[in-house]
Amino acid sequence: MAKTPFISSWLALGIPLLATAAPLRYAEDRAPSIVHPIYATSMSEARLNELVFDGLFTDDHELKSQPDLAHSFSLAADRKSMTIDLATDVKWHDGVAFTAKDVVFTVDAMKNPATASTETGRVAWIKKVTAVNDHQLIIEFVGEEYSPEDKLHFKILPAHRFSGTALKRTDAFRSEPIGTGPFKLTSFNGDNSITLQAADESAQLPEIQMREVADKNYQAKLIMYESLEALVRVLPRDIATLQADRRIELYPYQTNSWWYVGFNLSQERFKDAKVREALSLMVDVPALLAPIGTGDRVSGPFVPSSPFYNHDVAPVSADPEAAKTLLLSAGYTWVGRQWMKGDQPLKIRIAAPDNLETAQDVIINLQAQLQSQGVVVEPDFLGGADWKQRIWKDHDYDLVLSQWSFDRNEDIYEQFHSKGARNFGAYANPEVDRLLDEARGSADPQRKKALLRQVHALISKDRPMVFLWTLDSYSALSARLRNVVVHPFYFFTWASEWALK
């Protein structure tokens, strides 16, 4: 059932849209139905995880790793293990003491195949974790590690809340999460909002509320009417209006994410590189980007600011004539105003998650571009459950429009290795597999950089997808908020430092 927008419902009741001292209220296009770091698949879930859970290490404001649940650590001389001393004064939100057993449990659960987590790759480099005592542990690595603390940002789970390491997405924990983070989740509310209370009574922000506001236009109005204190991402068309409002501050940030149109390589027609190349050459990427904002074109699976981005590989430019030549050589014929193979038109279904902001605008424009060049296009916008079933499990699609978001490690192994847990497009290249395996095990950052730049070039040449862009992003926050620093990947990492005037 469609929900009544906050503004109209409140105004109808005669309730003034006035600011209050607390809580901090922010909007998501869709409320997460699960808060469980092992099974996080969206950025809205990741933002909640930042508030509820901690990792052994976290980022400081310079994006350098610093201890979080860890207190100190030492790396063995052979770089094949590390000893971590844990903080001794940490408790889970239910009052149980945090210990080394929780870290052992989390890693074992993530590595357990029965858990079926897409986060498994985050611990693939760990051979074993041993609890020396309640507040000290030893982590043994599969190979040498140069900066293992940079890979230990994943969230830790409470061992006492589970009966074993074979976790399930349907565990009660999904709606009753217990963490050690600065906020504890107190309720999923009837209006699809989520309420979190500060775990520390002396916190600057006593409460945070996540509110579901599907309409981006209403999100901008709500912060202007002081009925929200934060918007995670401002639409380009709203930037000038919000910037002119003295009650609102805009914060630019660079997300570590990029958009793409991916082929279903399990389909015979898309196994033909000529067909993938032809469709890629039909896409005018700058024309798709212009109506939704500004950003940088990408030619491969990293953002241009990444050390792994291969700047020698240029983004593909639209070339309709070359596309025609490729389709003819792939056995297609031009009949009337469309491409045919035998008696079948070249028809593709493009799926997109319905909670991906501006995706509808992109797909409508993409549909127009392709249909003007003789390709029949059927858009399909999928909800969360349908997306997981149709795309991830059944592979029932032709093309997808989506985005990948990464943390500071930019580990693309799961997306592009033939055995990767997130490789639903069935991409496979033995040389890419070899390079990804070597990069994951490399302790030398310069060697890793060289390997992943080769990966970038190979994937770009293979065309498993049309690489689109990384967007320029702005968040909007009330000017009443103080000490605000927005994390470029997760937004709320430093929210415990924020204060609401």
HUPEFEN-V441038 format. One line per field, one symbol per residue. ss: DSSP state (@ for helix, = for strand, . for the rest). A space follows every 10 residues. Layout:
# HUPEFEN-V441038
ss = ???
This chain:
# HUPEFEN-V441038
ss = .....@@@@@ @@........ ...=====.. ......@@@. ..@@@@@@@@ @@..=.===. ....===..= =====..... ======.... =.....=..@ @@@@@@@@@@ @.@@@....@ @@@..===== ===..===== =......@@@ @...=...@@ @......... .@@@...... ..======.. ...=====.. ......==== ==...@@@@@ @@@@.....= =....@@@@@ @@@....=== ====..==== ===....@@@ @.@@@@@@@@ @...@@@@@@ ....===... .......... .........@ @@@@@@@@@. ..===..=== =..==.==== ===.....@@ @@@@@@@@@@ @....===== ==.@@@@@@@ @@@.....== =====..... ..@@@@.... .........@ @@@@@@@@@@ @...@@@@@@ @@@@@@@@@@ @@..===.== ========.. ==....=... =...@@@.== .
